[in-house]
Amino acid sequence: MLSMEKKPFSHPLSEYIQRLLTGGTLLPDSPDNVMEVVGILKSYGVVLDAYSKNLIYIAEHQFLVFFPFFKYFNGEISFPKLIRHWWHDRINFEYAEYCMKAMMWHGGGGLDAYLDTPEFEERAQAVIQAKFPNNPIIGVNQLFPDFLTEMLRVSAYYSGLGQFWRVMADIFLNLSDRYDHKEIKTIPQVVDHIKAGLVADALKPITYAVKIRGEVYDIIPKSVGLTFLADTAIPYVEAVFFRGTPFHGTVSYNAQAYQIPLDQARFQYGALYADPLPIGGSGIPPTLLMQDMRHYLPDYLHTIYRHSLRGEDDLRVKICISFQKSMFCVTTAAILGLMPYSMDTEDTSEQTANRVYLEKWMNRLETSQLQAVNNK
C-alpha cells in the first residue's frame, strides 16, 4: 500500500491564517495600534451617528421628493445653517450617499432580494397612490411604471444603511468609553468588543415605514424577516470594504482601456484596498469621510498626528491609514463571527473546514493593504 504524506499548508498570507487560528488578529497587537484604532473609531462613531440620523431622516421624510434641496438639514432649516452648508462647514453627508449607492449597486442579501418581489411592488404602489392622490404626477408613474418604485427602492437603502450605521456607531462609541475606563488594552479585546456587538444585534429587525397624512405605510414590514447582520452588515462589508467603486482620476473609465473589470465581483476598490496617498485629491470620495473625522479626533490621537514627521500637512492621509487599520479589526471580527466552527475545536474535519474558510478570505485580501498596515 502507498502511504500518502499530508502536504504542508501553503498560502501567501499563511501567517495571518495562523494568527487567526491561534486567537490573534489581522492587525498586530501593540499599545500604539490600540490607541490609533480606538481613537479613530471614536471619531468614526461620532460621524456615523450623524450619517445614520440623516439617512433615516431622508428615508422617512424625503421619499418621493423629486428635488430634495434640504435633505441634509434633518428638517432644521435656517439661514445661518444654509450659509454653513454652502461654505461646507458641515458633515459631508454626500459620503453617506456614496456608500448607500455602492451598497445598492452591488446588491446582495435579503434587502436586495426583497426589493425585487411582488410584495414590495404592491406596497410601493400603495405608498405612491397615497403620496400623489388626484395628482398629475400619477400620469408619469403610468408612463414610466418603474420610475417612482425605483425611488422607493433607493429610499429603502437609505433606511437600511442608516439602521446598520446606527448599530455600528453605538458599538464604536461604547468601545471608546471602555478604553477611557481602561477596560480595553489590546487589539484582540477591540476585536472581541466589535464581534460581541455584531452578534448581539445580529437578529435586530430591519424595517421601514413612512407616514403620509397621519397614516403609516409599511414598506419593509417586520414580517419580511430582514435582519441586521445577514441583510445589511454582510452586504455592506462586501460592497464598501471589498468591492467599492473605481475613483475618478485614478483609473480610466474608457471601455477600451480595460482598466475596470467587467465583472463586479472582481472589483477591488473598497476600503481595504485603497491607497491612502490620493486622499485629499479630486474625485476621491473617502476624502469627505477623512475631512469629517478630523473634526472629532480625540486629543490623544490628534497629538500623535501633530508630532509626526509632517505634522498636520498630511493629516487626512494619516487618518486614512488609521481608518484602514480599524477596518481590518472590523473585518477580523466579521471573519471570526462567521467562522464555521469554534477555533478551539479538536475535530480534524472541522479544523480543516476552518482553515479552508480562512484561506478563502485571505485569497480576497492578497492585494489589499493588509501587509502595508502591518508594517506601519
Secondary structure in CASP SS format (residue, H / E / C, confidence):
PFRMAT SS
TARGET T0000
AUTHOR 0000-0000-0000
METHOD secondary structure of the structure
MODEL  1
M C 1.00
L C 1.00
S C 1.00
M C 1.00
E C 1.00
K C 1.00
K C 1.00
P C 1.00
F C 1.00
S C 1.00
H C 1.00
P C 1.00
L C 1.00
S H 1.00
E H 1.00
Y H 1.00
I H 1.00
Q H 1.00
R H 1.00
L H 1.00
L H 1.00
T C 1.00
G C 1.00
G C 1.00
T C 1.00
L C 1.00
L C 1.00
P C 1.00
D C 1.00
S C 1.00
P H 1.00
D H 1.00
N H 1.00
V H 1.00
M H 1.00
E H 1.00
V H 1.00
V H 1.00
G H 1.00
I H 1.00
L H 1.00
K H 1.00
S H 1.00
Y H 1.00
G H 1.00
V H 1.00
V H 1.00
L H 1.00
D H 1.00
A H 1.00
Y H 1.00
S H 1.00
K H 1.00
N H 1.00
L H 1.00
I H 1.00
Y H 1.00
I H 1.00
A H 1.00
E H 1.00
H H 1.00
Q C 1.00
F C 1.00
L C 1.00
V C 1.00
F C 1.00
F C 1.00
P C 1.00
F C 1.00
F C 1.00
K H 1.00
Y H 1.00
F H 1.00
N C 1.00
G C 1.00
E C 1.00
I C 1.00
S C 1.00
F H 1.00
P H 1.00
K H 1.00
L H 1.00
I H 1.00
R H 1.00
H H 1.00
W H 1.00
W C 1.00
H C 1.00
D C 1.00
R C 1.00
I C 1.00
N C 1.00
F H 1.00
E H 1.00
Y H 1.00
A H 1.00
E H 1.00
Y H 1.00
C H 1.00
M H 1.00
K H 1.00
A H 1.00
M H 1.00
M H 1.00
W H 1.00
H H 1.00
G C 1.00
G C 1.00
G H 1.00
G H 1.00
L H 1.00
D H 1.00
A H 1.00
Y H 1.00
L C 1.00
D C 1.00
T C 1.00
P H 1.00
E H 1.00
F H 1.00
E H 1.00
E H 1.00
R H 1.00
A H 1.00
Q H 1.00
A H 1.00
V H 1.00
I H 1.00
Q H 1.00
A H 1.00
K H 1.00
F C 1.00
P C 1.00
N C 1.00
N C 1.00
P C 1.00
I H 1.00
I H 1.00
G H 1.00
V H 1.00
N H 1.00
Q H 1.00
L H 1.00
F C 1.00
P C 1.00
D C 1.00
F H 1.00
L H 1.00
T H 1.00
E H 1.00
M H 1.00
L H 1.00
R H 1.00
V H 1.00
S H 1.00
A H 1.00
Y H 1.00
Y H 1.00
S H 1.00
G H 1.00
L H 1.00
G H 1.00
Q H 1.00
F H 1.00
W H 1.00
R H 1.00
V H 1.00
M H 1.00
A H 1.00
D H 1.00
I H 1.00
F H 1.00
L H 1.00
N H 1.00
L H 1.00
S H 1.00
D H 1.00
R H 1.00
Y H 1.00
D H 1.00
H C 1.00
K C 1.00
E C 1.00
I C 1.00
K C 1.00
T C 1.00
I H 1.00
P H 1.00
Q H 1.00
V H 1.00
V H 1.00
D H 1.00
H H 1.00
I H 1.00
K H 1.00
A H 1.00
G H 1.00
L H 1.00
V H 1.00
A H 1.00
D C 1.00
A C 1.00
L C 1.00
K C 1.00
P E 1.00
I C 1.00
T C 1.00
Y E 1.00
A E 1.00
V E 1.00
K E 1.00
I E 1.00
R C 1.00
G C 1.00
E E 1.00
V E 1.00
Y E 1.00
D E 1.00
I E 1.00
I E 1.00
P C 1.00
K H 1.00
S H 1.00
V H 1.00
G C 1.00
L C 1.00
T E 1.00
F H 1.00
L H 1.00
A H 1.00
D H 1.00
T H 1.00
A H 1.00
I H 1.00
P H 1.00
Y H 1.00
V H 1.00
E H 1.00
A H 1.00
V H 1.00
F H 1.00
F H 1.00
R H 1.00
G C 1.00
T C 1.00
P C 1.00
F C 1.00
H E 1.00
G C 1.00
T C 1.00
V E 1.00
S C 1.00
Y C 1.00
N C 1.00
A H 1.00
Q H 1.00
A H 1.00
Y C 1.00
Q C 1.00
I C 1.00
P C 1.00
L C 1.00
D C 1.00
Q H 1.00
A H 1.00
R H 1.00
F C 1.00
Q C 1.00
Y C 1.00
G C 1.00
A C 1.00
L C 1.00
Y C 1.00
A C 1.00
D C 1.00
P C 1.00
L C 1.00
P C 1.00
I C 1.00
G C 1.00
G C 1.00
S C 1.00
G C 1.00
I C 1.00
P C 1.00
P H 1.00
T H 1.00
L H 1.00
L H 1.00
M H 1.00
Q H 1.00
D H 1.00
M H 1.00
R H 1.00
H C 1.00
Y C 1.00
L C 1.00
P C 1.00
D H 1.00
Y H 1.00
L H 1.00
H H 1.00
T H 1.00
I H 1.00
Y H 1.00
R H 1.00
H C 1.00
S C 1.00
L C 1.00
R C 1.00
G C 1.00
E C 1.00
D C 1.00
D C 1.00
L H 1.00
R H 1.00
V H 1.00
K H 1.00
I H 1.00
C H 1.00
I H 1.00
S H 1.00
F H 1.00
Q H 1.00
K H 1.00
S H 1.00
M H 1.00
F H 1.00
C H 1.00
V H 1.00
T H 1.00
T H 1.00
A H 1.00
A H 1.00
I H 1.00
L H 1.00
G H 1.00
L C 1.00
M C 1.00
P C 1.00
Y C 1.00
S C 1.00
M C 1.00
D C 1.00
T C 1.00
E C 1.00
D C 1.00
T H 1.00
S H 1.00
E H 1.00
Q H 1.00
T H 1.00
A H 1.00
N H 1.00
R H 1.00
V H 1.00
Y H 1.00
L H 1.00
E H 1.00
K H 1.00
W H 1.00
M H 1.00
N H 1.00
R H 1.00
L H 1.00
E C 1.00
T C 1.00
S C 1.00
Q C 1.00
L H 1.00
Q H 1.00
A H 1.00
V H 1.00
N H 1.00
N C 1.00
K C 1.00
END
